[in-house]
């Protein structure tokens, strides 16, 4: 969901957080942390996710030590954990929309600073794995270069000083509550991109809350608009998922009148964590049937309040029968909008049909239509041809 207030003032510089805003650091940290806790006979259960988000390394270490009653000090934990994490920094991927944002701002000559609670050496190492990122920032500043990290305003005030701009002319983009608090304390405009699901309501201090970087609209902040959007759609790096069609919640056809072909999420938990909730589109291949246009939602469907994040593709074709158990392959090529809640079932259905119209039209464009012939569908097409001949 995207909520916003009118921009209060023009901005001329942008200050970005790193972990959780530009980089999907959380997943790698949690994987390393799970392995670390096994050493002490403990099992990570996620209880401290919100407490460690946006904190300095020492503060996060203290939270974990306390939560799991570990037989070490926060300093000892940090000293042992940091080298383990450092060995996995190359596995950290950019969050969707991050490369687009950095390239766009840098390409238009907008001064950009990177301000993170992480130590400067850690920031430098993370940036080294992403070509061109370091050179795009006019200023890079770590939590060990100021008196106090976020939620103190020190990092952002120092970033503005090094950019040689007034704090009031800066726009901060942050994923954590400490980061948002720090930005507002510095007298800056702040956009929150919550890194944890279903937490937008906690970010009331932010000037705007968006679902993901896909939903950032620079022109609303007097910055040059993106040129990537085409007819209400955003091209993205294509990604592939597939598996047998399973029964879903049973409301697609019965409640909405919109039959969806559901996939199990168990094999794609990593993919689901990487991509923000929202409405996407692309191509779908069904064994023994063919290749079809599709539009799909990823998320919790706020109207129905799903208990888990799901993938619900709608194949834009009239099928005469069900195809549960048949192989379904999806190539997701574009993004339409963030996930949203609706005041009524009728308004939800109307929006879904609008998404269908946008997707059907966009998939005729060469930038999207070319993926209908993607090699990912080859074996399905062979199955379809042989089935037709028989």
VOGU-3710 file (C-alpha; in Angstrom, 3 decimals, decimal comma):
1> xxxxxxxxxx> 0,000/0,000/0,000  1,204/3,517/-0,759  0,265/6,380/1,532  1,558/9,894/1,090  1,208/13,505/2,084  1,882/16,407/-0,296  5,561/17,332/-0,413  6,225/20,153/2,019  9,189/21,605/0,184  11,482/21,145/-2,779
11> xxxxxxxxxx> 14,403/18,758/-2,323  17,718/18,913/-4,119  19,698/16,041/-2,580  18,881/12,463/-1,629  20,334/10,484/1,280  19,903/6,722/1,094  20,222/4,024/3,705  21,985/0,836/2,590  20,915/-2,317/4,441  17,233/-3,087/3,956
21> xxxxxxxxxx> 16,747/-0,095/1,656  19,120/-0,756/-1,243  20,432/-4,191/-0,306  18,529/-7,271/0,846  20,890/-7,706/3,775  18,360/-9,130/6,213  18,098/-12,528/4,541  21,859/-13,104/4,590  22,181/-11,867/8,176  19,427/-14,211/9,329
31> xxxxxxxxxx> 20,989/-17,197/7,549  24,338/-16,541/9,252  22,631/-15,864/12,574  20,753/-19,161/12,444  24,041/-21,017/11,982  25,666/-19,001/14,749  22,931/-19,758/17,275  23,177/-23,498/16,656  26,613/-23,322/18,250  24,891/-22,368/21,509
41> xxxxxxxxxx> 22,086/-24,883/21,113  19,617/-22,155/20,195  17,172/-21,934/17,306  16,366/-18,632/15,616  12,650/-17,919/15,799  12,505/-14,382/14,429  11,537/-12,749/17,704  14,166/-10,014/17,398  13,688/-8,981/13,758  12,098/-5,634/14,582
51> xxxxxxxxxx> 14,460/-4,932/17,483  17,613/-5,310/15,386  16,364/-3,569/12,225  18,185/-0,296/11,660  20,312/-0,605/14,796  24,070/-0,270/15,066  25,934/-3,609/14,986  26,614/-3,438/18,727  22,989/-2,610/19,565  21,767/-5,468/17,372
61> xxxxxxxxxx> 24,270/-7,807/19,027  23,037/-6,804/22,476  19,428/-7,492/21,454  20,266/-11,007/20,243  22,401/-11,830/23,296  19,577/-10,746/25,600  16,788/-12,458/23,657  18,532/-15,832/23,528  20,311/-15,582/26,867  23,674/-16,274/25,251
71> xxxxxxxxxx> 26,719/-16,856/27,491  28,680/-13,946/26,018  28,693/-10,164/26,021  27,382/-8,075/23,144  30,968/-7,100/22,333  32,066/-10,749/22,215  29,089/-11,637/20,038  29,850/-8,836/17,582  33,538/-9,753/17,426  32,743/-13,371/16,529
81> xxxxxxxxxx> 29,703/-12,747/14,328  31,136/-9,955/12,145  33,805/-12,094/10,386  31,215/-14,816/9,743  28,906/-12,281/8,123  31,751/-10,706/6,149  32,340/-14,026/4,383  28,796/-13,877/2,993  28,557/-10,229/1,911  28,988/-11,171/-1,745
91> xxxxxxxxxx> 25,657/-13,037/-1,520  23,678/-9,888/-0,733  21,472/-8,866/-3,656  20,128/-5,419/-4,530  16,498/-4,931/-3,590  14,078/-4,494/-6,503  14,247/-0,943/-7,810  17,581/-0,111/-6,140  19,742/-0,115/-9,273  17,113/1,866/-11,158
101> xxxxxxxxxx> 16,976/4,490/-8,403  20,748/4,933/-8,090  21,289/5,097/-11,853  18,418/7,552/-12,272  19,538/9,991/-9,588  23,202/9,823/-10,558  22,374/10,122/-14,252  20,455/13,342/-13,616  23,217/14,861/-11,522  21,305/14,702/-8,235
111> xxxxxxxxxx> 23,762/14,702/-5,299  23,386/11,380/-3,451  24,763/10,387/-0,069  24,831/6,946/1,505  24,406/7,001/5,287  24,397/3,690/7,152  24,784/2,532/10,736  27,234/-0,092/9,467  30,970/0,588/9,874  32,579/2,325/6,908
121> xxxxxxxxxx> 34,727/-0,721/6,053  31,629/-2,932/5,898  29,856/-0,421/3,652  32,828/-0,259/1,298  32,977/-4,041/1,026  29,249/-4,337/0,312  29,449/-1,649/-2,366  32,405/-3,375/-4,025  30,141/-6,215/-5,163  27,837/-3,856/-7,095
131> xxxxxxxxxx> 29,384/-2,292/-10,164  29,224/1,480/-10,332  27,472/1,988/-7,014  30,349/3,526/-5,060  31,092/6,012/-7,834  27,447/7,108/-7,900  27,547/8,493/-4,360  28,980/11,929/-3,671  29,253/11,005/0,011  29,499/7,677/1,848
141> xxxxxxxxxx> 29,389/7,746/5,634  29,316/4,958/8,220  28,050/4,770/11,763  31,595/4,665/13,127  32,306/8,134/11,693  29,869/10,027/13,920  29,260/10,307/17,644  25,974/8,380/17,582  24,236/6,285/14,952  20,548/6,247/14,070
151> xxxxxxxxxx> 18,077/7,114/15,597  20,368/10,060/16,356  20,382/12,708/13,619  24,203/12,743/13,519  24,644/10,581/10,404  22,212/12,552/8,285  23,432/15,932/9,485  27,014/14,940/8,689  25,920/13,684/5,259  24,255/17,040/4,512
161> xxxxxxxxxx> 27,367/18,857/5,705  29,599/16,827/3,385  27,171/17,381/0,507  27,358/21,103/1,315  23,557/21,419/1,410  20,996/22,446/3,989  19,345/19,524/5,835  15,930/20,918/4,911  16,714/20,412/1,207  17,422/16,679/1,636
171> xxxxxxxxxx> 15,155/13,703/1,046  15,934/10,574/3,075  14,838/7,089/1,966  14,885/4,579/4,829  13,526/1,143/5,695  13,755/1,170/9,502  12,043/3,098/12,271  15,393/4,261/13,753  16,337/5,559/10,300  13,054/7,410/9,834
181> xxxxxxxxxx> 13,385/8,874/13,329  16,912/10,051/12,539  15,866/11,669/9,276  13,047/13,631/10,871  15,294/14,639/13,780  17,683/16,079/11,183  14,877/18,231/9,764  14,674/16,320/6,484  11,853/14,928/4,375  11,649/11,144/4,820
191> xxxxxxxxxx> 10,216/8,328/2,725  9,826/5,005/4,520  10,080/1,695/2,673  9,358/-0,772/5,504  11,591/-3,830/5,269  9,237/-5,939/7,378  5,811/-6,929/6,005  2,587/-5,459/7,355  4,430/-2,810/9,395  3,477/0,369/7,507
201> xxxxxxxxxx> 1,260/1,544/10,351  4,351/1,965/12,554  5,865/4,617/10,273  3,536/7,515/11,024  6,488/9,871/11,450  7,491/9,498/7,788  6,323/12,007/5,194  5,484/9,157/2,833  5,287/5,369/3,151  5,728/3,257/0,027
211> xxxxxxxxxx> 5,579/-0,471/-0,528  8,886/-0,736/-2,404  11,343/1,320/-4,430  9,245/0,401/-7,484  6,662/2,842/-6,107  8,932/5,848/-5,595  7,798/8,803/-7,713  10,670/11,330/-7,888  8,516/14,013/-9,510  6,451/14,247/-6,327
221> xxxxxxxxxx> 9,599/15,575/-4,658  10,633/18,006/-7,422  13,137/15,483/-8,789  13,339/14,320/-12,431  10,711/11,628/-13,148  11,607/8,082/-14,120  11,472/7,383/-17,845  11,182/3,601/-17,430  7,400/3,371/-17,059  5,517/2,356/-20,213
231> xxxxxxxxxx> 1,722/2,591/-20,402  1,298/2,113/-16,668  3,861/-0,692/-16,393  7,459/-0,947/-15,235  9,779/-3,384/-17,059  11,773/-5,491/-14,601  14,517/-8,070/-14,910  12,513/-11,213/-15,764  12,297/-13,977/-13,211  11,079/-17,534/-13,550
241> xxxxxxxxxx> 9,066/-19,803/-11,297  7,182/-23,006/-11,943  5,619/-26,120/-10,507  2,392/-28,104/-10,388  -0,859/-26,174/-10,054  -2,370/-26,583/-6,584  -5,691/-25,703/-4,999  -5,691/-22,232/-3,465  -8,091/-20,533/-1,075  -11,058/-21,447/-3,262
251> xxxxxxxxxx> -12,212/-17,869/-3,676  -10,831/-17,025/-7,138  -13,716/-18,417/-9,160  -16,344/-18,638/-6,434  -15,952/-15,230/-4,757  -14,209/-13,050/-7,318  -15,215/-14,733/-10,555  -11,526/-14,714/-11,441  -9,958/-18,196/-11,669  -6,340/-18,236/-10,509
261> xxxxxxxxxx> -3,769/-21,001/-10,970  -1,949/-21,246/-7,670  1,595/-22,446/-7,073  3,048/-23,794/-3,856  5,174/-21,141/-2,148  7,395/-23,614/-0,282  9,861/-23,983/-3,149  9,958/-20,237/-3,769  10,279/-18,745/-0,304  13,531/-17,011/-1,284
271> xxxxxxxxxx> 11,951/-15,506/-4,401  8,956/-14,329/-2,409  11,194/-12,644/0,141  13,166/-10,865/-2,600  10,212/-9,371/-4,443  7,851/-6,839/-2,882  4,160/-7,530/-2,730  2,212/-6,104/-5,625  0,690/-6,813/-9,017  2,957/-8,153/-11,760
281> xxxxxxxxxx> 2,422/-9,628/-15,213  4,081/-11,801/-17,813  3,687/-15,106/-19,601  2,430/-18,469/-18,371  3,046/-21,872/-19,903  0,852/-24,864/-19,081  1,924/-28,366/-20,062  -0,209/-29,911/-22,819  -1,968/-26,571/-23,378  0,177/-23,618/-24,465
291> xxxxxxxxxx> 1,557/-20,181/-23,583  -0,777/-17,466/-22,306  -0,718/-13,911/-21,030  -1,040/-13,633/-17,271  -1,352/-11,067/-14,501  -0,532/-12,027/-10,924  -0,527/-10,800/-7,368  2,190/-11,434/-4,815  1,469/-10,744/-1,181  -1,051/-11,133/1,600
301> xxxxxxxxxx> -4,104/-9,725/-0,191  -5,127/-7,210/2,512  -8,826/-7,473/1,664  -8,797/-11,180/2,616  -5,832/-10,882/5,014  -3,971/-13,986/3,848  -1,985/-15,664/6,648  1,064/-16,036/4,387  2,582/-14,424/1,321  1,214/-16,102/-1,794
311> xxxxxxxxxx> 1,545/-16,146/-5,582  -1,798/-15,969/-7,400  -1,508/-15,842/-11,215  -4,545/-15,274/-13,424  -4,065/-16,791/-16,865  -5,871/-14,550/-19,341  -7,578/-17,324/-21,276  -10,885/-19,161/-21,021  -10,163/-22,784/-20,078  -12,874/-25,416/-20,376
321> xxxxxxxxxx> -11,618/-27,453/-17,431  -9,350/-27,306/-14,384  -5,694/-28,256/-14,643  -4,710/-29,045/-11,066  -1,459/-30,997/-10,938  -0,316/-29,877/-14,383  3,031/-28,125/-14,806  2,797/-24,324/-14,798  5,724/-22,068/-15,637  5,725/-18,300/-15,245
331> xxxxxxxxxx> 8,008/-15,610/-16,616  7,369/-12,372/-14,748  8,422/-9,397/-16,875  6,729/-6,288/-15,492  5,218/-4,510/-12,496  1,922/-2,613/-12,355  1,198/-1,422/-8,820  1,668/-2,102/-5,098  -0,657/-4,345/-3,147  -3,571/-2,384/-1,735
341> xxxxxxxxxx> -6,662/-2,788/0,407  -10,142/-1,987/-0,868  -13,338/-0,796/0,812  -15,501/-3,382/-0,956  -15,354/-6,597/-2,942  -16,709/-4,727/-5,961  -13,877/-2,194/-5,905  -11,319/-5,010/-5,573  -12,759/-6,865/-8,580  -12,870/-3,652/-10,624
351> xxxxxxxxxx> -9,186/-3,018/-9,890  -8,241/-6,580/-10,834  -9,970/-6,170/-14,188  -8,135/-2,889/-14,692  -4,874/-4,751/-13,985  -5,913/-7,302/-16,617  -6,526/-4,593/-19,200  -3,129/-3,008/-18,513  -1,305/-6,355/-18,667  -3,029/-7,563/-21,847
361> xxxxxxxxxx> -2,174/-4,353/-23,664  1,405/-4,145/-22,374  2,220/-7,727/-23,361  1,716/-6,746/-27,004  4,718/-4,409/-26,748  8,010/-5,851/-28,080  9,793/-5,243/-24,769  7,419/-7,763/-23,164  6,119/-9,911/-26,040  9,585/-11,328/-26,805
371> xxxxxxxxxx> 9,488/-13,394/-23,621  6,683/-15,546/-24,988  9,435/-17,375/-26,905  11,733/-17,725/-23,898  13,657/-21,045/-23,739  12,140/-21,601/-20,285  8,983/-22,715/-22,093  10,726/-25,037/-24,572  10,066/-28,348/-22,829  6,460/-27,336/-22,189
381> xxxxxxxxxx> 6,003/-26,480/-25,861  7,457/-29,837/-26,878  4,980/-31,537/-24,554  2,160/-29,472/-26,032  3,135/-30,341/-29,617  3,456/-34,072/-28,941  0,139/-34,075/-27,081  -1,561/-32,310/-30,007  -0,157/-34,794/-32,544  -1,330/-37,754/-30,512
//
